[in-house]
Amino acid sequence: MKKYKDALDLVNISRRFEKKNAVDNLNLMLSSGQVTCLLGPSGCGKSTTLRIAAGVEKQDKGEVHISGELISDGKRQHLPPELRSVGLMFQDFALFPHLTILQNVIFGIKSHGSKEDIFYRGMNLLERVGLSNICEKYPHTLSGGEQQRVALVRAIAPKPKVLLMDEPFSGLDNRLRDDIRDQTLSLLKEEQTAVLLVTHEPAEAMRMADTIALMHDGVILQEGAPYNIYNKPVDARVASFFSDVNIIRGVVKQSRIDTSFGWFITPGIEEGTSVQILIRPQHLKIDFDRKGKGPFPTSEDGVPARGFVARARFVGNESLIELRMSADSSILKATVPGVFLPSKDTPLWLSMRRDRCFVFKI
Ligand code: ATP
């Protein structure tokens, strides 16, 4: 019985460069038809992981399995990239300039059946991305978005078990990106390929992924569906990677911490431990005053805290307000949908959605 059965299993992978562990005992598995986004800041080891899966980089330790077969143990057993049934797509697209679009697409499947079958597969893929009418053109005559689609269909033409994509949308115009991402996703789902997509953009990962693996300093901090990883981060690094966060610090006394927003109960955290409460700006609610709001809530339920506007900016669909809090002069950020630009020093009340707070030990 095979121990590993997924489209791709990376098992205890490590890779060290000079004094740094670029990838540190990493485990990751991909299923067919699923898009996994390897997300993380620059230099955290995403590309190295992808290159090890592809076989263009050798791990120091650990194993790569594809569809249950041991592909590389980093030592004697090391199948070269072309024999791994992996498709590769990089940000520069790397199309062959001397071949037409159709020739580019069928380049990797020349031995996969009759001439008619190969032609049909190439044209069918081009049609599905709306490019069959330009199959005779050469890459340099295409726009960036068109080149991206050609690179995509070229990578999936041989029906690889695993498609590895390194920042495949980063060279594209912002306005094009969302459409191309959606089209890419539809095609990948139709083809049922297992996809590992490397990106440093949280919004891209949220849009594309079935599973996000958040990487930091060579390790995966958390893996899960976008909704879970965003709403149930395991630590402050994960929470703050997805958006700006406000941080309120305190020390546990009698199983709670006192803040200007009232008490926070901290069950299970030892007396004297320093903790931080994280809350995203969109989960701080702004009130002009407390009139008509009924009795002041108890400290246990959470109380509004007063602050004065330090800065207010319109940032697209919403306004970002920075408040200097009366209690401790700290700055907290809140966002409000639409245009809301109170002048500097306007007094405001902030209340906190407690169900949206994350409490972590420091
Ligand atoms: P980016 O998003 O900027 O591409 P990344 O998360 O993909 O970053 P990697 O390219 O995997 O990160 O690099 C991880 C670490 O390993 C970095 O510190 C990088 O400088 C180092 N590194 C990668 N390749 C090599 C190499 N061939 N020689 C030496 N150091 C390397």
Residues whose N, C-alpha, C, O or C-beta is under 5 A from the ligand:
A	BS01	ATP	F17 A22 P41 S42 G43 C44 G45 K46 S47 T48 H200
